[in-house]
Amino acid sequence: MPSVALSMKGQVTLKRDLLAHLGVKPGERIEFEKLPGGELRIRAVRATGTIGNFIGRHAGKSKKALTIEEMNEIAAEGWSDDA
């Protein structure tokens, strides 16, 4: 079972294999659930897309209006794990 050391600031750093197991990348969030007996459950926070995020992410990239094909491609990217 992997273990990590607690820093002087009370922080821990998870090893890459643990982060990969959670499926998280730098900048993404994880959440903790307190369980009885001093245990914690860790899970990746899965982003929920909003139209505001969609518009904000693509605003300013181009002054021209997007075609329906471009919008469909962008929307499809949002559902993939590659985004």
CORZIQUI-V34391 format. One record per run of one state. SS is the DSSP state (helix for helix, strand for strand, loop for the rest). FROM is the first residue (numbers start at 1). TO is the last residue. Records with the same first field share a line. If there is no record, write none. Layout:
SS = FROM-TO ; FROM-TO
//
This chain:
loop = 1-15 ; 23-29 ; 45-50 ; 59-67 ; 80-83
helix = 16-22 ; 36-38 ; 51-58 ; 68-79
strand = 30-35 ; 39-44
//
